[in-house]
Each structure stands twice: as C-alpha cells, then as structure tokens.
C-alpha cells in the first residue's frame, strides 16, 4: 500500500476544511483508481490539519496527482496555513480489536535514519517495537509510513483517548534510547484527534 500525507500547518479553519473534504473532495478522491482510504486528523490548538490517503499501488497514487491538484488548492484556500505534500510506502499496519474512528486520539511521530539502515531498523520495529505498542491499554491502530530513499518515516498510533495516548507515550520514552542507539533521529511529534475515516 502507498500513502500521500498532506499537512496544513497554521490551519485557520479546521471545521470548514473538514466539511470541504467530506462534501467536495471525497467524491473525487474516492473515484480515483486504486483508492483505498482516507483519514483526517487535527490538532486544533496547534493549528495542524492532516489528511492521509491510501493507494493500492505507487502508480495509482501518482496517477491521482493531476486529478486532485485543483481540489487540493481549493482546500488550502479554505483551511489556510502552509501545505506540504509527502509520499510514502505503508510498510506496517496493525489494528486493535476496535478500529479507530472519529474521536480517537492520534499520535504522529516523525523519524529519520541513514537509508542504508532502513531494512534493519524496519525489521527491529516490526519484531520489537510493534508488540510493545500493541500491548498498551487503549491501543486502536498503528501505521508506519516510510520513504526508503530518504530514510524518513512517520509512525501514527491511534488510541481510545488522550489519556491512553499519553500513557503509551510515557512508556515509549523509556525505550527511545534503543532506537537512538540504532541511528534513529526523532523529529517532531503531533498529538491530534481523528475527525473522519473512510478505510476500505
């Protein structure tokens, strides 16, 4: 599976943006070949609005680019702020007993590493880190998005509520040094609320 991540930093109109995506953008996005889902999240206090779209193949994602360019600009005009568009491969996905939905808490953590160490670190993440995350109370879902060439990743974890998210985050901080020792550099993290999902 392949992913496109659109992030609006300094978003001014989150609720209007959500309505726009649901009513105007979604019919167009969902009609594209290879569409496999969308998830919208926001940090209202921090002014962050994020859209994750999933695609069956890299070619499907690329083919949708021109069709969605205009509606994306329309969205920026409504939401405001600065927009960034990034492409990733979805390399890990795990769902809890109850899949995440509107109202679930979401933690988005960015990280980077030497591209030469990507495969080794990915295996470590799957075998060692994922089971620990899933064992935390309130776990709903996990996605690891990876740009192999750049050595950049985004790990999103969804939780029943903010309390469960922060408890898991505190436990994860204790293990962070293991990743640092493996050459992983942690970037910004973002605590958000999931506003909408349509996952096929």
Buried (B, 14 or more C-beta within 10 A) or exposed (E): BBBBBBBBBEBEBBEBBBEBBBEBBBEBBBEBEBBBBBBBBBBEEEBBBBBBBBBBEEEBBBBBEEEBEEBBEEBBEBBBBEBEEBBBBBBBBBBBEEEBBEEBBBBBBBBBBEEEBBEEBBEBBBEEBBEEBBEBEBBBBBBBBBBBEEBBBBBBBBBBEBEBBBBBBEEBEEEEEEBEEEBBEEEEEBBBBBBBBBBE
